[in-house]
Amino acid sequence: MSLTVDSPLLPDRLRDVLPPDAVLTDEASLAAHARDATPFPECGTPAAVVRPTTAEQVQAVLALAYELEVPVVPQGARTGVVGAAGAVDGCIVLSTVRMDRILQVDPGNRLARCEPGVTTAALNAAAAEHGLMYPPDPTSREVCTIGGNIATGAGGIRSAAYGATADHVLALDLVLPDGRRMRTGRGTVKGVAGYDLTRLVVGSEGTLAVVVGATLALRPARPPALALLAQFPSLTAAGDALAAIALAGHAPCVLELLDRATSEAVAGLGHPLLRPGGAATLVVESDTADPVRDLAAMKLLCKEAGADHVVTATTVQESRAIMEARLLAVPAVSRLAAALPGAPTPCVEDVAVPRFALPKLITTIEGIADHHGLPIFTTAHAGDGRVRPAVLFDGADAGQLARARQACEDIVAAALALGGTSTGTHGIGTLKRDWLARELDPAGLELHRGVKRLFDPKNLLNPGKVIEA
C-alpha cells in the first residue's frame, strides 16, 4: 500500500513504531526542518519530522516508508549549503541529531565509535582526553555532526595536511532504504576485503543509506603550532608565494588565503595584525618538529615573492592572534552584511581548482563581483585548492537574488574551466546537480545512476539530490 503525499494517516503510522515525542507534525517543526543553509533551491513541505534515538528506530522508519512508498530525507545539523538536506513534499524528514552517543574511544587502536548525531567538536574533545585527535575540522565543527560530515565528505582548514572525513572513516553502520541494516568496512587499521562500500557511502549525501554509526580513525594530538601572516600587494604575488612554499617542500598544516575584500573586512574589525589595502593575505600554520625554522624559511619565500607585511609568531599566544585573522572572516563579513539594507543574505560557494590556479580563480571571482554588482568575499584553503566565495545579496530583492544565483553559476563555470571541480567539500545536493552531470563523462554518469538504483530501487531516499535517478 502506498500513501498519497498529503495522507493524514502517515503520522499515526509513524507513532505506531516510534515513541510519541519522536514524531513532530506541528507547523513550526516542519518549517524548521524544511531546508538547510542554502538560500537558493526550492524546498518542499515534509509530512512529518522524526527524531529517532536508536538504530532500530531508524530501521522501523525506513521499513515503514518503503512499504508505504513515502520519501525519506535524512538530516543532521542542516549546516550544508547545497540543498542536500532540503525536504521534498510529503516526505519524512529523518533527523539523527538525538543519536549523539560516543560509544568508544580506543587509544590502543586509535579509533572511535560513535553515533551520527555527535558533533565534530565533541568527538575531538573526547579524543583529546586520551592524547588523540579527530583531524577533520570543518569551520562549523561546534554544531555540524559526524553523520553530516560523512554524508558530504567534509574537510576543514587542516585537511591538506591531515586529510578530510573520507580519510578517517574505517567502518559504517548503515540502514538501507528498505530498513535492512548492514555494516561496511572494518575495525582494523588495515584491510582490503571486498569492494570499498565505505568510501562509496561517504559523500553520497544520504541518497544511498542512512548512517547510524561510524568507526573513525584517530591520530596523536598534534604538537604546539606556530603561525605566520603575510600580506601581498597583488594576488599574483600571493600565488608566487604559494608556489614557492610548495616547491620548497614545506607542508604547513594550515595554508589559508584571504582575498582583498575579506582582508579589508577583517582589518575593519580592528584586528591588530592586518593592514588595510592589501590585495591578499596568507595565513600559515606549522606544527612540524621545528616550526620556528619552518616559518623562518616560509617568511623568506613570502618576502621574495613580494609580501609587504609579514608577521611571524614565536609563541602559541601570538599564533592564536594570527589564526584569529582567518577565524574572523565569517564574523567580519556578517558585520558588513548587517549594515546593508533589505534582507542581507550570503550564498557560500564551494569549488576547488589545482593549487597553482588559485590566484587566477580569485581574480576571476573579483571580476564576477564587479560584473553582477554584488560583493563577494573569498577565502581559500590554499593547501588543497578549495575556494569558498561568499556572495552577499538582498534576499528580498528578486533582481539581486537572480544576479547572485548567476554569480554562483559563473564561479562554478570558472573553476571547471581551470581544471577544477564543482564542489570541494559541501557536496552536490540540488544546487549543483546539473553541474555534476556536466562534470562527469557519460559512462560515469550512468554508473552513478546505476549505483543509486541498486541501493534504492524505489528512489525514496533523499530523492532528487546529487543525480536524477
C-alpha positions as CSV (number, residue, x, y, z in Angstrom):
1,M,0.0,0.0,0.0
2,S,1.2,3.5,-0.7
3,L,0.0,6.7,0.8
4,T,-0.5,10.0,-1.0
5,V,1.9,12.7,0.0
6,D,-0.8,14.5,1.9
7,S,-2.2,11.5,3.7
8,P,-3.2,12.2,7.3
9,L,-2.5,8.6,8.2
10,L,1.3,8.8,7.9
11,P,1.9,10.5,11.4
12,D,-0.2,7.8,13.0
13,R,1.7,5.0,11.3
14,L,4.9,6.6,12.4
15,R,3.7,6.8,16.0
16,D,3.0,3.1,15.9
17,V,6.7,2.4,15.5
18,L,8.3,5.3,17.4
19,P,7.9,6.9,20.8
20,P,5.4,9.8,20.8
21,D,8.0,12.5,21.3
22,A,10.0,11.3,18.3
23,V,7.3,12.3,15.8
24,L,6.8,16.1,15.1
25,T,4.0,17.4,12.9
26,D,3.5,21.0,14.1
27,E,4.0,23.7,11.5
28,A,7.0,25.3,13.3
29,S,8.9,22.0,13.4
30,L,8.0,21.2,9.7
31,A,9.2,24.7,8.7
32,A,12.4,24.5,10.7
33,H,13.4,21.2,9.1
34,A,12.3,22.0,5.5
35,R,15.7,23.3,4.3
36,D,19.4,23.5,5.0
37,A,21.5,26.7,4.9
38,T,21.4,27.4,1.2
39,P,19.3,30.4,0.1
40,F,18.5,29.1,-3.4
41,P,17.0,25.7,-4.1
42,E,13.3,25.4,-3.6
43,C,12.3,23.1,-0.7
44,G,9.1,21.1,-0.1
45,T,7.0,20.7,2.9
46,P,7.5,17.5,4.9
47,A,4.6,15.5,6.2
48,A,6.4,14.7,9.5
49,V,9.8,15.0,11.2
50,V,11.1,12.0,13.1
51,R,13.9,12.1,15.6
52,P,14.9,8.6,16.5
53,T,17.4,7.8,19.2
54,T,18.4,4.2,18.2
55,A,19.4,2.4,15.0
56,E,16.4,0.1,15.5
57,Q,14.0,3.1,15.3
58,V,15.7,4.2,12.1
59,Q,15.1,0.8,10.7
60,A,11.5,0.9,11.6
61,V,11.0,4.3,10.0
62,L,12.7,3.3,6.7
63,A,10.9,-0.1,6.6
64,L,7.5,1.7,7.0
65,A,8.4,4.4,4.4
66,Y,9.5,1.7,2.0
67,E,6.2,-0.2,2.5
68,L,4.1,3.0,2.0
69,E,6.4,4.4,-0.7
70,V,7.0,7.6,1.1
71,P,10.2,9.5,0.5
72,V,12.7,10.0,3.4
73,V,15.1,12.9,3.7
74,P,18.0,12.3,6.2
75,Q,19.2,15.4,8.1
76,G,21.9,16.3,10.6
77,A,22.5,19.9,11.8
78,R,21.4,21.3,8.4
79,T,24.6,23.4,8.1
80,G,25.1,22.3,4.4
81,V,24.8,24.9,1.7
82,V,23.7,23.0,-1.4
83,G,20.2,21.8,-0.6
84,A,21.2,18.2,0.2
85,A,19.1,18.2,3.3
86,G,16.1,20.0,1.8
87,A,12.7,18.4,2.2
88,V,10.5,17.2,-0.6
89,D,6.7,17.5,-0.5
90,G,5.1,14.8,1.7
91,C,8.4,13.3,2.9
92,I,9.5,12.1,6.2
93,V,12.4,14.2,7.5
94,L,14.7,11.8,9.5
95,S,16.8,13.8,11.9
96,T,19.7,12.0,13.5
97,V,20.7,14.7,16.0
98,R,19.4,12.8,19.0
99,M,21.6,9.9,18.2
100,D,24.5,11.6,19.9
101,R,26.4,9.0,21.9
102,I,30.2,8.4,21.7
103,L,30.3,4.7,22.1
104,Q,34.0,4.1,22.5
105,V,37.4,5.8,22.3
106,D,40.1,3.1,21.8
107,P,43.5,4.6,22.4
108,G,45.4,1.4,21.7
109,N,43.9,1.1,18.2
110,R,43.5,4.8,17.7
111,L,39.9,4.7,16.8
112,A,36.5,5.9,18.0
113,R,33.0,4.6,17.6
114,C,30.1,7.0,17.7
115,E,26.5,7.7,16.5
116,P,25.8,10.1,13.7
117,G,24.5,13.0,15.9
118,V,27.8,13.5,17.7
119,T,29.2,16.9,16.8
120,T,32.7,17.1,15.4
121,A,33.9,19.2,18.3
122,A,32.5,16.8,20.8
123,L,34.3,13.8,19.2
124,N,37.6,15.7,19.1
125,A,37.2,16.7,22.7
126,A,36.7,13.1,23.7
127,A,39.7,12.0,21.7
128,A,41.8,14.8,23.3
129,E,41.2,13.2,26.8
130,H,43.4,10.3,25.5
131,G,46.1,12.4,23.8
132,L,44.5,11.9,20.4
133,M,42.6,14.0,17.9
134,Y,40.0,13.5,15.2
135,P,41.6,15.6,12.4
136,P,38.7,16.7,10.2
137,D,37.9,20.3,11.3
138,P,35.0,22.0,9.4
139,T,34.5,25.6,10.4
140,S,31.1,24.6,11.7
141,R,32.7,22.0,14.0
142,E,30.8,23.1,17.1
143,V,27.4,22.3,15.5
144,C,27.9,20.1,12.5
145,T,27.5,16.3,13.1
146,I,29.6,13.3,12.2
147,G,26.7,11.9,10.2
148,G,26.5,15.1,8.2
149,N,30.3,15.2,7.7
150,I,30.2,11.6,6.4
151,A,27.2,12.5,4.1
152,T,29.1,15.3,2.5
153,G,32.7,14.1,2.8
154,A,33.5,17.3,4.7
155,G,37.0,18.8,5.1
156,G,38.4,21.7,7.0
157,I,41.3,24.1,7.2
158,R,43.8,21.4,8.2
159,S,42.7,18.8,5.6
160,A,45.6,19.4,3.2
161,A,47.9,18.1,5.9
162,Y,45.6,15.7,7.8
163,G,43.0,14.6,5.3
164,A,39.2,15.0,5.1
165,T,36.4,12.9,6.5
166,A,36.8,10.1,3.9
167,D,40.4,9.6,5.1
168,H,39.3,8.8,8.6
169,V,36.2,6.6,8.2
170,L,37.1,2.9,8.8
171,A,33.6,1.4,9.0
172,L,29.9,2.4,8.9
173,D,26.8,1.0,10.4
174,L,24.0,1.7,7.9
175,V,20.3,1.3,7.3
176,L,19.3,0.7,3.7
177,P,16.2,2.3,2.2
178,D,14.1,-0.8,2.8
179,G,15.0,-1.0,6.5
180,R,17.7,-3.6,6.3
181,R,20.8,-3.0,8.4
182,M,24.3,-3.6,7.2
183,R,28.0,-2.8,8.1
184,T,30.7,-1.7,5.8
185,G,34.5,-1.5,6.3
186,R,36.4,-2.8,9.2
187,G,37.6,-2.2,12.8
188,T,41.2,-2.9,11.9
189,V,43.9,-0.5,10.8
190,K,44.4,-2.3,7.5
191,G,42.0,-4.4,5.4
192,V,41.1,-4.7,1.8
193,A,38.4,-7.4,1.7
194,G,35.7,-6.7,-0.9
195,Y,34.6,-3.5,-2.6
196,D,35.2,-0.4,-0.6
197,L,31.5,0.3,0.2
198,T,32.5,2.6,3.0
199,R,34.1,5.1,0.6
200,L,31.1,4.8,-1.7
201,V,28.7,5.9,1.1
202,V,31.0,8.7,2.3
203,G,30.0,11.8,0.3
204,S,26.7,10.2,-1.0
205,E,24.6,12.8,0.7
206,G,22.1,10.5,2.2
207,T,21.0,9.1,-1.1
208,L,22.2,5.5,-0.6
209,A,21.7,4.7,3.1
210,V,21.3,6.3,6.5
211,V,24.4,6.3,8.7
212,V,23.5,5.1,12.2
213,G,27.1,4.5,13.5
214,A,30.7,5.1,12.4
215,T,34.1,3.8,13.3
216,L,36.7,6.6,12.9
217,A,40.4,6.7,12.8
218,L,42.2,8.9,15.3
219,R,45.7,10.4,15.4
220,P,48.1,11.5,18.1
221,A,47.3,15.0,19.2
222,R,49.4,17.4,17.1
223,P,52.3,19.3,18.8
224,P,52.1,23.1,19.5
225,A,51.9,25.0,16.3
226,L,53.3,28.4,15.3
227,A,51.8,30.7,12.6
228,L,52.7,33.3,10.1
229,L,50.7,36.1,8.4
230,A,51.8,37.7,5.2
231,Q,50.0,40.4,3.1
232,F,50.7,41.0,-0.6
233,P,50.1,43.9,-2.9
234,S,48.7,41.6,-5.6
235,L,47.1,38.1,-6.0
236,T,50.0,37.3,-8.4
237,A,52.5,37.8,-5.6
238,A,50.5,35.7,-3.2
239,G,50.3,33.0,-5.8
240,D,54.1,33.1,-6.3
241,A,54.5,32.7,-2.5
242,L,52.1,29.7,-2.5
243,A,54.1,28.1,-5.4
244,A,57.4,28.7,-3.7
245,I,56.2,27.2,-0.4
246,A,55.0,24.0,-2.2
247,L,58.1,23.7,-4.5
248,A,60.4,24.1,-1.5
249,G,58.8,21.0,0.1
250,H,57.1,22.7,3.0
251,A,53.9,21.1,4.3
252,P,52.1,23.5,6.6
253,C,49.1,22.2,8.5
254,V,47.2,25.4,7.6
255,L,47.6,27.4,4.5
256,E,44.8,29.9,4.0
257,L,44.3,32.7,1.5
258,L,42.0,35.7,2.0
259,D,41.1,38.0,-0.9
260,R,41.2,41.8,-0.8
261,A,37.5,42.1,0.3
262,T,37.9,39.6,3.1
263,S,41.2,41.1,4.3
264,E,39.7,44.5,4.5
265,A,36.6,43.2,6.3
266,V,38.8,41.6,9.0
267,A,41.0,44.7,9.2
268,G,37.8,46.7,9.6
269,L,37.1,44.7,12.8
270,G,40.3,46.2,14.2
271,H,42.5,43.1,14.0
272,P,45.9,44.4,15.0
273,L,47.9,42.4,12.6
274,L,46.2,43.2,9.4
275,R,46.9,46.4,7.5
276,P,44.2,47.8,5.2
277,G,44.7,47.9,1.5
278,G,46.3,44.5,0.9
279,A,45.3,42.6,-2.2
280,A,45.7,39.2,-0.5
281,T,46.5,37.8,2.9
282,L,48.2,34.4,3.6
283,V,47.8,32.7,6.9
284,V,50.2,29.8,7.5
285,E,50.5,27.4,10.5
286,S,53.2,24.9,11.0
287,D,53.2,22.0,13.5
288,T,56.5,20.3,12.4
289,A,59.2,19.3,14.7
290,D,60.9,22.6,14.3
291,P,58.2,25.2,13.4
292,V,60.4,28.2,14.1
293,R,62.8,27.1,11.4
294,D,60.0,26.2,9.1
295,L,58.3,29.6,9.4
296,A,61.6,31.4,9.0
297,A,62.1,29.7,5.7
298,M,58.5,30.4,4.5
299,K,58.8,34.0,5.7
300,L,61.7,34.5,3.4
301,L,59.8,32.9,0.5
302,C,56.9,35.3,1.1
303,K,59.3,38.3,1.1
304,E,60.9,37.1,-2.1
305,A,57.5,36.8,-3.7
306,G,56.7,40.4,-2.9
307,A,55.0,40.4,0.6
308,D,55.0,43.8,2.0
309,H,53.9,42.9,5.5
310,V,54.9,39.7,7.3
311,V,54.3,38.7,11.0
312,T,55.8,35.5,12.4
313,A,54.7,34.1,15.8
314,T,57.2,33.0,18.3
315,T,54.7,31.8,20.9
316,V,51.5,29.9,21.0
317,Q,49.7,33.0,22.1
318,E,51.0,35.0,19.2
319,S,50.0,32.2,16.9
320,R,46.4,32.3,18.2
321,A,46.3,36.0,17.3
322,I,47.4,35.3,13.8
323,M,44.9,32.4,13.3
324,E,42.2,34.7,14.6
325,A,42.6,36.7,11.4
326,R,41.4,33.7,9.5
327,L,38.7,32.8,12.0
328,L,37.3,36.3,12.0
329,A,36.5,36.2,8.3
330,V,32.9,35.0,8.8
331,P,32.1,37.4,11.7
332,A,33.7,40.3,9.7
333,V,31.5,39.6,6.6
334,S,28.5,39.1,8.8
335,R,29.1,42.6,10.4
336,L,29.2,44.2,6.9
337,A,26.1,42.3,5.9
338,A,24.2,43.6,9.0
339,A,24.8,47.2,7.9
340,L,23.3,46.6,4.4
341,P,19.7,47.5,3.6
342,G,17.0,44.9,3.0
343,A,17.5,41.3,3.9
344,P,21.3,40.7,3.6
345,T,21.8,37.0,2.6
346,P,25.0,35.1,2.0
347,C,25.4,32.3,-0.5
348,V,28.6,30.4,0.3
349,E,30.0,28.8,-2.8
350,D,32.4,25.9,-2.8
351,V,34.7,24.9,-5.6
352,A,38.2,23.5,-6.0
353,V,41.0,24.0,-8.5
354,P,44.6,22.9,-8.9
355,R,46.5,24.9,-6.3
356,F,48.5,27.0,-8.7
357,A,45.3,28.1,-10.3
358,L,44.0,29.8,-7.1
359,P,45.2,33.3,-8.0
360,K,43.6,33.1,-11.4
361,L,40.3,31.9,-10.0
362,I,40.2,34.5,-7.3
363,T,40.9,37.2,-9.8
364,T,38.1,35.9,-11.9
365,I,35.8,35.9,-8.9
366,E,36.6,39.6,-8.3
367,G,35.6,40.2,-11.9
368,I,32.3,38.3,-11.4
369,A,31.6,40.5,-8.4
370,D,32.1,43.6,-10.5
371,H,30.0,42.3,-13.3
372,H,27.0,41.5,-11.2
373,G,27.4,44.4,-8.9
374,L,27.5,42.3,-5.7
375,P,30.1,42.0,-3.0
376,I,31.9,38.6,-2.9
377,F,34.2,37.7,-0.1
378,T,36.6,34.8,-0.9
379,T,38.7,32.6,1.4
380,A,40.7,29.7,0.1
381,H,42.1,26.5,1.7
382,A,45.2,27.1,-0.4
383,G,46.8,23.8,0.7
384,D,44.4,21.8,-1.4
385,G,42.9,24.3,-3.8
386,R,39.4,24.7,-2.2
387,V,37.8,28.1,-2.6
388,R,34.8,29.4,-0.6
389,P,33.4,32.7,-2.1
390,A,30.5,34.2,-0.1
391,V,28.2,36.1,-2.4
392,L,26.2,38.8,-0.5
393,F,22.8,40.0,-1.7
394,D,19.5,41.3,-0.6
395,G,17.3,38.2,-0.3
396,A,14.2,40.4,-0.5
397,D,15.2,41.8,-3.9
398,A,14.3,39.5,-6.8
399,G,16.8,41.1,-9.1
400,Q,19.7,40.7,-6.7
401,L,18.7,37.1,-5.9
402,A,18.8,36.3,-9.7
403,R,22.2,38.1,-10.0
404,A,23.5,36.2,-7.0
405,R,22.5,32.9,-8.4
406,Q,24.1,33.7,-11.7
407,A,27.2,34.8,-10.0
408,C,27.4,31.4,-8.2
409,E,26.9,29.7,-11.6
410,D,29.7,31.8,-13.1
411,I,32.1,30.8,-10.2
412,V,31.5,27.1,-10.8
413,A,32.0,27.6,-14.6
414,A,35.3,29.4,-13.9
415,A,36.5,26.6,-11.6
416,L,35.7,23.9,-14.2
417,A,37.4,26.0,-16.9
418,L,40.6,25.9,-14.8
419,G,40.6,22.2,-14.5
420,G,38.8,22.2,-11.2
421,T,35.6,20.6,-9.7
422,S,32.2,21.9,-8.9
423,T,32.5,21.2,-5.2
424,G,35.4,20.7,-2.8
425,T,33.7,19.9,0.4
426,H,30.0,20.7,0.6
427,G,28.6,18.3,-2.0
428,I,26.1,18.5,-4.8
429,G,22.6,18.5,-3.3
430,T,20.2,20.1,-5.7
431,L,22.1,23.3,-6.3
432,K,24.9,21.6,-8.3
433,R,23.1,18.6,-9.7
434,D,23.3,20.0,-13.3
435,W,27.0,20.8,-12.8
436,L,27.7,17.2,-11.8
437,A,26.1,16.0,-14.9
438,R,28.4,18.2,-16.9
439,E,31.5,17.3,-14.9
440,L,31.1,13.5,-15.3
441,D,31.5,11.8,-18.5
442,P,28.5,9.8,-19.9
443,A,29.8,6.4,-18.6
444,G,30.4,7.8,-15.1
445,L,27.0,9.5,-15.0
446,E,25.3,6.2,-15.9
447,L,27.3,4.3,-13.3
448,H,26.2,6.8,-10.7
449,R,22.6,6.3,-11.7
450,G,23.1,2.5,-11.6
451,V,24.5,2.6,-8.1
452,K,21.6,4.7,-6.9
453,R,19.1,2.2,-8.4
454,L,20.9,-0.7,-6.8
455,F,20.8,0.8,-3.3
456,D,17.4,2.5,-3.7
457,P,15.2,0.9,-6.4
458,K,12.1,2.9,-5.4
459,N,14.1,6.2,-5.3
460,L,12.7,7.0,-1.9
461,L,15.9,8.0,0.0
462,N,16.7,11.8,-0.4
463,P,15.2,11.8,-4.0
464,G,16.3,14.4,-6.4
465,K,19.7,15.0,-4.7
466,V,23.1,14.5,-6.4
467,I,21.7,13.0,-9.6
468,E,18.4,12.4,-11.3
469,A,17.7,8.7,-10.8
